[in-house]
Amino acid sequence: AWLLEVKKKRHKKEKKAKKEKKEKKEKKHRKREKDHRSHAMTAAVDQNEWGKYGVLRESDYFSKRREFEAWLLEVKKIPALEGSAETRSYFRDFMEDYNTATMPHHKYYNYEKWESEEDYNTATMP
């Protein structure tokens, strides 16, 4: 009888532990789903704007260096960085804003065009 009682208690304890583990796993799963849903909602981009000014890739670093350095200095308040992993990370942020057409100013899409427009506007003003 004593041995039977011990086995019942052990079984009950194991069952409780298993139930707690399952609940913890389900809670983690619910949290992960919630985080994923909230990220998906904040990461939404107007599909009509994607690539509006072209699509940048990491290989475009040198062709868009002027725009990137202006963005880095004026938006991020960081002077130009040379050849570091940090530079690549910032360029990825720049690419995301460029590709989603969410730059704070149009000069970051084509700096030369913006600059020539500025020169024209100042030259034609009385």
PyMOL CGO cylinders between C-alpha atoms (Angstrom):
from pymol import cmd
from pymol.cgo import CYLINDER

trace = [
    CYLINDER, 0.00, 0.00, 0.00, 2.85, 2.39, 0.88, 0.3, 1, 1, 1, 1, 1, 1,
    CYLINDER, 2.85, 2.39, 0.88, 4.62, 1.68, -2.43, 0.3, 1, 1, 1, 1, 1, 1,
    CYLINDER, 4.62, 1.68, -2.43, 1.41, 2.26, -4.36, 0.3, 1, 1, 1, 1, 1, 1,
    CYLINDER, 1.41, 2.26, -4.36, 0.96, 5.64, -2.64, 0.3, 1, 1, 1, 1, 1, 1,
    CYLINDER, 0.96, 5.64, -2.64, 4.53, 6.69, -3.59, 0.3, 1, 1, 1, 1, 1, 1,
    CYLINDER, 4.53, 6.69, -3.59, 3.96, 5.68, -7.23, 0.3, 1, 1, 1, 1, 1, 1,
    CYLINDER, 3.96, 5.68, -7.23, 0.69, 7.68, -7.36, 0.3, 1, 1, 1, 1, 1, 1,
    CYLINDER, 0.69, 7.68, -7.36, 2.40, 10.78, -5.95, 0.3, 1, 1, 1, 1, 1, 1,
    CYLINDER, 2.40, 10.78, -5.95, 5.31, 10.45, -8.40, 0.3, 1, 1, 1, 1, 1, 1,
    CYLINDER, 5.31, 10.45, -8.40, 2.88, 9.96, -11.30, 0.3, 1, 1, 1, 1, 1, 1,
    CYLINDER, 2.88, 9.96, -11.30, 0.86, 12.99, -10.21, 0.3, 1, 1, 1, 1, 1, 1,
    CYLINDER, 0.86, 12.99, -10.21, 4.03, 15.09, -9.91, 0.3, 1, 1, 1, 1, 1, 1,
    CYLINDER, 4.03, 15.09, -9.91, 5.28, 14.02, -13.36, 0.3, 1, 1, 1, 1, 1, 1,
    CYLINDER, 5.28, 14.02, -13.36, 1.87, 14.74, -14.89, 0.3, 1, 1, 1, 1, 1, 1,
    CYLINDER, 1.87, 14.74, -14.89, 1.85, 18.22, -13.33, 0.3, 1, 1, 1, 1, 1, 1,
    CYLINDER, 1.85, 18.22, -13.33, 5.38, 18.96, -14.58, 0.3, 1, 1, 1, 1, 1, 1,
    CYLINDER, 5.38, 18.96, -14.58, 4.44, 17.79, -18.08, 0.3, 1, 1, 1, 1, 1, 1,
    CYLINDER, 4.44, 17.79, -18.08, 1.35, 20.02, -18.04, 0.3, 1, 1, 1, 1, 1, 1,
    CYLINDER, 1.35, 20.02, -18.04, 3.39, 23.05, -16.90, 0.3, 1, 1, 1, 1, 1, 1,
    CYLINDER, 3.39, 23.05, -16.90, 5.97, 22.43, -19.61, 0.3, 1, 1, 1, 1, 1, 1,
    CYLINDER, 5.97, 22.43, -19.61, 3.23, 22.23, -22.24, 0.3, 1, 1, 1, 1, 1, 1,
    CYLINDER, 3.23, 22.23, -22.24, 1.62, 25.47, -20.99, 0.3, 1, 1, 1, 1, 1, 1,
    CYLINDER, 1.62, 25.47, -20.99, 4.99, 27.24, -21.04, 0.3, 1, 1, 1, 1, 1, 1,
    CYLINDER, 4.99, 27.24, -21.04, 5.61, 26.07, -24.61, 0.3, 1, 1, 1, 1, 1, 1,
    CYLINDER, 5.61, 26.07, -24.61, 2.14, 27.25, -25.71, 0.3, 1, 1, 1, 1, 1, 1,
    CYLINDER, 2.14, 27.25, -25.71, 2.68, 30.63, -24.05, 0.3, 1, 1, 1, 1, 1, 1,
    CYLINDER, 2.68, 30.63, -24.05, 6.01, 31.03, -25.86, 0.3, 1, 1, 1, 1, 1, 1,
    CYLINDER, 6.01, 31.03, -25.86, 4.34, 30.08, -29.15, 0.3, 1, 1, 1, 1, 1, 1,
    CYLINDER, 4.34, 30.08, -29.15, 1.53, 32.62, -28.62, 0.3, 1, 1, 1, 1, 1, 1,
    CYLINDER, 1.53, 32.62, -28.62, 4.09, 35.34, -27.82, 0.3, 1, 1, 1, 1, 1, 1,
    CYLINDER, 4.09, 35.34, -27.82, 6.11, 34.51, -30.92, 0.3, 1, 1, 1, 1, 1, 1,
    CYLINDER, 6.11, 34.51, -30.92, 2.98, 34.67, -33.10, 0.3, 1, 1, 1, 1, 1, 1,
    CYLINDER, 2.98, 34.67, -33.10, 1.97, 37.98, -31.53, 0.3, 1, 1, 1, 1, 1, 1,
    CYLINDER, 1.97, 37.98, -31.53, 5.45, 39.44, -32.13, 0.3, 1, 1, 1, 1, 1, 1,
    CYLINDER, 5.45, 39.44, -32.13, 5.39, 38.20, -35.71, 0.3, 1, 1, 1, 1, 1, 1,
    CYLINDER, 5.39, 38.20, -35.71, 1.96, 39.73, -36.35, 0.3, 1, 1, 1, 1, 1, 1,
    CYLINDER, 1.96, 39.73, -36.35, 2.94, 43.10, -34.87, 0.3, 1, 1, 1, 1, 1, 1,
    CYLINDER, 2.94, 43.10, -34.87, 6.18, 43.14, -36.89, 0.3, 1, 1, 1, 1, 1, 1,
    CYLINDER, 6.18, 43.14, -36.89, 4.32, 42.28, -40.07, 0.3, 1, 1, 1, 1, 1, 1,
    CYLINDER, 4.32, 42.28, -40.07, 1.93, 45.15, -39.48, 0.3, 1, 1, 1, 1, 1, 1,
    CYLINDER, 1.93, 45.15, -39.48, 4.65, 47.74, -38.82, 0.3, 1, 1, 1, 1, 1, 1,
    CYLINDER, 4.65, 47.74, -38.82, 6.79, 46.52, -41.70, 0.3, 1, 1, 1, 1, 1, 1,
    CYLINDER, 6.79, 46.52, -41.70, 4.01, 46.97, -44.26, 0.3, 1, 1, 1, 1, 1, 1,
    CYLINDER, 4.01, 46.97, -44.26, 4.99, 49.01, -47.29, 0.3, 1, 1, 1, 1, 1, 1,
    CYLINDER, 4.99, 49.01, -47.29, 2.80, 50.57, -49.93, 0.3, 1, 1, 1, 1, 1, 1,
    CYLINDER, 2.80, 50.57, -49.93, 3.34, 48.13, -52.79, 0.3, 1, 1, 1, 1, 1, 1,
    CYLINDER, 3.34, 48.13, -52.79, 2.90, 50.92, -55.33, 0.3, 1, 1, 1, 1, 1, 1,
    CYLINDER, 2.90, 50.92, -55.33, 5.90, 52.74, -53.84, 0.3, 1, 1, 1, 1, 1, 1,
    CYLINDER, 5.90, 52.74, -53.84, 8.32, 49.78, -53.82, 0.3, 1, 1, 1, 1, 1, 1,
    CYLINDER, 8.32, 49.78, -53.82, 11.10, 50.51, -56.28, 0.3, 1, 1, 1, 1, 1, 1,
    CYLINDER, 11.10, 50.51, -56.28, 9.58, 53.83, -57.28, 0.3, 1, 1, 1, 1, 1, 1,
    CYLINDER, 9.58, 53.83, -57.28, 13.09, 55.26, -57.71, 0.3, 1, 1, 1, 1, 1, 1,
    CYLINDER, 13.09, 55.26, -57.71, 14.68, 51.94, -58.69, 0.3, 1, 1, 1, 1, 1, 1,
    CYLINDER, 14.68, 51.94, -58.69, 15.80, 49.05, -56.51, 0.3, 1, 1, 1, 1, 1, 1,
    CYLINDER, 15.80, 49.05, -56.51, 19.14, 49.32, -54.73, 0.3, 1, 1, 1, 1, 1, 1,
    CYLINDER, 19.14, 49.32, -54.73, 21.33, 46.36, -53.92, 0.3, 1, 1, 1, 1, 1, 1,
    CYLINDER, 21.33, 46.36, -53.92, 24.50, 46.20, -51.85, 0.3, 1, 1, 1, 1, 1, 1,
    CYLINDER, 24.50, 46.20, -51.85, 26.48, 46.21, -55.08, 0.3, 1, 1, 1, 1, 1, 1,
    CYLINDER, 26.48, 46.21, -55.08, 25.15, 49.74, -55.75, 0.3, 1, 1, 1, 1, 1, 1,
    CYLINDER, 25.15, 49.74, -55.75, 27.16, 51.20, -52.87, 0.3, 1, 1, 1, 1, 1, 1,
    CYLINDER, 27.16, 51.20, -52.87, 29.66, 53.02, -55.09, 0.3, 1, 1, 1, 1, 1, 1,
    CYLINDER, 29.66, 53.02, -55.09, 27.09, 54.35, -57.55, 0.3, 1, 1, 1, 1, 1, 1,
    CYLINDER, 27.09, 54.35, -57.55, 24.95, 55.78, -54.72, 0.3, 1, 1, 1, 1, 1, 1,
    CYLINDER, 24.95, 55.78, -54.72, 27.79, 56.75, -52.41, 0.3, 1, 1, 1, 1, 1, 1,
    CYLINDER, 27.79, 56.75, -52.41, 27.11, 60.48, -52.62, 0.3, 1, 1, 1, 1, 1, 1,
    CYLINDER, 27.11, 60.48, -52.62, 23.44, 60.07, -51.73, 0.3, 1, 1, 1, 1, 1, 1,
    CYLINDER, 23.44, 60.07, -51.73, 24.32, 57.59, -48.98, 0.3, 1, 1, 1, 1, 1, 1,
    CYLINDER, 24.32, 57.59, -48.98, 26.93, 59.88, -47.40, 0.3, 1, 1, 1, 1, 1, 1,
    CYLINDER, 26.93, 59.88, -47.40, 24.53, 62.84, -47.48, 0.3, 1, 1, 1, 1, 1, 1,
    CYLINDER, 24.53, 62.84, -47.48, 21.82, 60.68, -45.87, 0.3, 1, 1, 1, 1, 1, 1,
    CYLINDER, 21.82, 60.68, -45.87, 24.26, 59.36, -43.27, 0.3, 1, 1, 1, 1, 1, 1,
    CYLINDER, 24.26, 59.36, -43.27, 25.39, 62.85, -42.31, 0.3, 1, 1, 1, 1, 1, 1,
    CYLINDER, 25.39, 62.85, -42.31, 22.04, 64.67, -42.45, 0.3, 1, 1, 1, 1, 1, 1,
    CYLINDER, 22.04, 64.67, -42.45, 19.58, 61.99, -41.32, 0.3, 1, 1, 1, 1, 1, 1,
    CYLINDER, 19.58, 61.99, -41.32, 21.67, 59.76, -39.05, 0.3, 1, 1, 1, 1, 1, 1,
    CYLINDER, 21.67, 59.76, -39.05, 24.05, 62.57, -37.96, 0.3, 1, 1, 1, 1, 1, 1,
    CYLINDER, 24.05, 62.57, -37.96, 27.07, 60.35, -38.57, 0.3, 1, 1, 1, 1, 1, 1,
    CYLINDER, 27.07, 60.35, -38.57, 30.14, 61.47, -40.54, 0.3, 1, 1, 1, 1, 1, 1,
    CYLINDER, 30.14, 61.47, -40.54, 31.21, 59.23, -43.43, 0.3, 1, 1, 1, 1, 1, 1,
    CYLINDER, 31.21, 59.23, -43.43, 32.52, 55.82, -42.37, 0.3, 1, 1, 1, 1, 1, 1,
    CYLINDER, 32.52, 55.82, -42.37, 35.10, 54.03, -44.48, 0.3, 1, 1, 1, 1, 1, 1,
    CYLINDER, 35.10, 54.03, -44.48, 34.90, 50.30, -45.23, 0.3, 1, 1, 1, 1, 1, 1,
    CYLINDER, 34.90, 50.30, -45.23, 33.51, 48.98, -41.98, 0.3, 1, 1, 1, 1, 1, 1,
    CYLINDER, 33.51, 48.98, -41.98, 30.83, 46.47, -41.11, 0.3, 1, 1, 1, 1, 1, 1,
    CYLINDER, 30.83, 46.47, -41.11, 28.98, 49.41, -39.55, 0.3, 1, 1, 1, 1, 1, 1,
    CYLINDER, 28.98, 49.41, -39.55, 28.99, 51.16, -42.94, 0.3, 1, 1, 1, 1, 1, 1,
    CYLINDER, 28.99, 51.16, -42.94, 27.41, 48.12, -44.58, 0.3, 1, 1, 1, 1, 1, 1,
    CYLINDER, 27.41, 48.12, -44.58, 24.77, 48.03, -41.87, 0.3, 1, 1, 1, 1, 1, 1,
    CYLINDER, 24.77, 48.03, -41.87, 23.90, 51.69, -42.42, 0.3, 1, 1, 1, 1, 1, 1,
    CYLINDER, 23.90, 51.69, -42.42, 23.87, 51.15, -46.18, 0.3, 1, 1, 1, 1, 1, 1,
    CYLINDER, 23.87, 51.15, -46.18, 21.31, 48.37, -45.69, 0.3, 1, 1, 1, 1, 1, 1,
    CYLINDER, 21.31, 48.37, -45.69, 19.13, 50.87, -43.78, 0.3, 1, 1, 1, 1, 1, 1,
    CYLINDER, 19.13, 50.87, -43.78, 19.63, 53.36, -46.62, 0.3, 1, 1, 1, 1, 1, 1,
    CYLINDER, 19.63, 53.36, -46.62, 18.68, 50.68, -49.17, 0.3, 1, 1, 1, 1, 1, 1,
    CYLINDER, 18.68, 50.68, -49.17, 15.51, 49.87, -47.29, 0.3, 1, 1, 1, 1, 1, 1,
    CYLINDER, 15.51, 49.87, -47.29, 14.42, 53.52, -47.22, 0.3, 1, 1, 1, 1, 1, 1,
    CYLINDER, 14.42, 53.52, -47.22, 15.41, 53.96, -50.87, 0.3, 1, 1, 1, 1, 1, 1,
    CYLINDER, 15.41, 53.96, -50.87, 13.62, 50.83, -52.10, 0.3, 1, 1, 1, 1, 1, 1,
    CYLINDER, 13.62, 50.83, -52.10, 10.46, 51.59, -50.13, 0.3, 1, 1, 1, 1, 1, 1,
    CYLINDER, 10.46, 51.59, -50.13, 10.49, 55.27, -51.20, 0.3, 1, 1, 1, 1, 1, 1,
    CYLINDER, 10.49, 55.27, -51.20, 10.49, 56.46, -47.57, 0.3, 1, 1, 1, 1, 1, 1,
    CYLINDER, 10.49, 56.46, -47.57, 13.43, 58.86, -47.67, 0.3, 1, 1, 1, 1, 1, 1,
    CYLINDER, 13.43, 58.86, -47.67, 12.81, 62.10, -45.78, 0.3, 1, 1, 1, 1, 1, 1,
    CYLINDER, 12.81, 62.10, -45.78, 13.83, 64.17, -48.81, 0.3, 1, 1, 1, 1, 1, 1,
    CYLINDER, 13.83, 64.17, -48.81, 13.96, 63.52, -52.58, 0.3, 1, 1, 1, 1, 1, 1,
    CYLINDER, 13.96, 63.52, -52.58, 17.63, 64.57, -52.80, 0.3, 1, 1, 1, 1, 1, 1,
    CYLINDER, 17.63, 64.57, -52.80, 18.65, 61.18, -51.34, 0.3, 1, 1, 1, 1, 1, 1,
    CYLINDER, 18.65, 61.18, -51.34, 17.38, 59.44, -54.48, 0.3, 1, 1, 1, 1, 1, 1,
    CYLINDER, 17.38, 59.44, -54.48, 19.42, 61.46, -56.98, 0.3, 1, 1, 1, 1, 1, 1,
    CYLINDER, 19.42, 61.46, -56.98, 21.75, 63.99, -55.41, 0.3, 1, 1, 1, 1, 1, 1,
    CYLINDER, 21.75, 63.99, -55.41, 23.10, 65.38, -58.70, 0.3, 1, 1, 1, 1, 1, 1,
    CYLINDER, 23.10, 65.38, -58.70, 19.60, 66.04, -60.02, 0.3, 1, 1, 1, 1, 1, 1,
    CYLINDER, 19.60, 66.04, -60.02, 18.60, 67.76, -56.78, 0.3, 1, 1, 1, 1, 1, 1,
    CYLINDER, 18.60, 67.76, -56.78, 21.80, 69.81, -56.79, 0.3, 1, 1, 1, 1, 1, 1,
    CYLINDER, 21.80, 69.81, -56.79, 21.28, 70.99, -60.37, 0.3, 1, 1, 1, 1, 1, 1,
    CYLINDER, 21.28, 70.99, -60.37, 17.65, 71.92, -59.53, 0.3, 1, 1, 1, 1, 1, 1,
    CYLINDER, 17.65, 71.92, -59.53, 18.91, 73.92, -56.55, 0.3, 1, 1, 1, 1, 1, 1,
    CYLINDER, 18.91, 73.92, -56.55, 21.51, 75.66, -58.73, 0.3, 1, 1, 1, 1, 1, 1,
    CYLINDER, 21.51, 75.66, -58.73, 18.84, 76.47, -61.33, 0.3, 1, 1, 1, 1, 1, 1,
    CYLINDER, 18.84, 76.47, -61.33, 16.45, 77.81, -58.68, 0.3, 1, 1, 1, 1, 1, 1,
    CYLINDER, 16.45, 77.81, -58.68, 19.08, 80.07, -57.10, 0.3, 1, 1, 1, 1, 1, 1,
    CYLINDER, 19.08, 80.07, -57.10, 20.25, 81.29, -60.53, 0.3, 1, 1, 1, 1, 1, 1,
    CYLINDER, 20.25, 81.29, -60.53, 16.74, 82.23, -61.69, 0.3, 1, 1, 1, 1, 1, 1,
    CYLINDER, 16.74, 82.23, -61.69, 15.77, 84.01, -58.49, 0.3, 1, 1, 1, 1, 1, 1,
    CYLINDER, 15.77, 84.01, -58.49, 16.06, 87.84, -58.64, 0.3, 1, 1, 1, 1, 1, 1,
]
cmd.load_cgo(trace, "trace")
